Amino acid sequence: MPSPSPTDPGLQVHPFRSLTYAARSPEQLARVSSPAYDLVTAAGRERLAAADPHNVVRLILPDVPAAPGEPAGDRARRSAAQAAATLAAWRAEGMLVEDGEPALWSYRMVDPAGPVTTGWLAAVELPPAGSAAVLPHEDVFAPAVEGRRLLLAATGTDLEPIVLAHDADAAVGAATDRVLEQPADLVVEDVDGVRHELRRVADPVEVEQVVHGLARTRAVIADGHHRFAAARAHAAGGPGRVLALLTPMGPGGLRVRAIHRVVPGLDLDRAVDLAARDFATEPVEGPAEQVAATWVQAPGSACFLVTDGHRTVRLSRPGDAARARVPGRAPEAWRSLDVVLAHHGLLAGAWGLPDDPAAVLVAHDLDEAFRAARGTGGVALLLRSSSPADVAAVARAGARMPRKSTLFVPKPRTGLVFRPH
């Protein structure tokens, strides 16, 4: 990314007084922590809530059933109020304790499926309009932003961090290496086998090195576009901060996976007939799960798989009509993405679907995509992932990928560190 300048500085980060669970054993943290709110299914929420009466899912996803005829906004407000009351009760009971002085937190994730990821938890200043210090790369869904804003306003607390991928900086890397030699303060292993290690860092010399190093960098939002937008809305155009996990681009950083789509109620034969107007279609023999697992790892572009969970069809060689539906005024970095062609050329084009979470579901992995397709009598549209370089190029060009286009992994665990305002 272009280097920060006096008129457009880089990341402005600060230590913060954190709120953590008083009980810190790995077993206890496993019971009370959770994946990020947008990765928790309805069934997953029930499992998490049953694991411990103080599981953080009760804060990030309060269980507030909709009243008959109640507007969605009213339910969101009741949910936020319930979360605030729960948070206040846990603090009063001593389940959660607040630090006496500000600090940064070093965050290390050891993923058995990939390299180690390192980063820093900090309070990041919301940059002014027009700044390139923090660049989004995905669109957001306005009702989801409002729901997160209401939760933020009611609780007065960042309950989970956004994730930023920043330019590499040698001083930040050196500070990270030194801190990782110390014993971890918080350790937990999640259900995917990822080991999360957090080290609280209050030493002024180390804090200053990280803060000054990050000020020389800029970042792309890897995860948390809705929470970032909610923080901006909550600040109402004024100064504000947001809890963020800052990870480097390149070594020590995150990896990108695709997020798939599911269209409930769309029969596979009908889906293929409609797509055949604009794409070449070809049945793929073999067990659907095995076909999909092999295909998503292979290189290539402008090619999709469509499956009902039993049969699989490959769509390829998009025609002129499909490509013409991709807005030509957009930057080339954006127009060349598979997810953009899928969004405009297939979902909105050949299948005539609105960009609405009720019409097009998202699935964060193949298992979820297959379950949703079978469970809704619909089809899953399987995509290959964009590269980190693709994502950065789109952000730098000032463009936005369709909502829920990328899944950066591994994910930080929600419920280990909160930031009270």
ABEGO torsion letter per residue (X at the ends): XBBBBAABBBBBBBBBBBBBBABABAAAAAAABBBBAAABBAAAAAAAAAABAABAAAAABBBBBBBBGBBAAAAAAAAAAAAAAAAAAAAAAGABBBBABBBBBBBBBBBAABBBBBBBBBBBBBBBBGBAABBBABBBBAAAAAAAAAAAAAAGBBABBBBBBBBBBAAAAAAAAAAAABBBABBBBBAAGBBBBBBBBABAAAAAAAAAAAAABBBBBABGAAAAAAAAAAAGGBBBBBBBBBBBBEBGBBBBBBBBBBBBGBBAAAAAAAAAAABBBBBBBEBAAAAAAAAAABBEBGBBBBBAGABBBBBBGBBAAAAAABBAABBAAAAABAAAAAAAAAAABAAGBBBBAAABBBBABAAAAAAAAAAAGBBBBBBBBBBAAAAAAAAAAGBBBBBGABBBOBBBBBGABBBBX
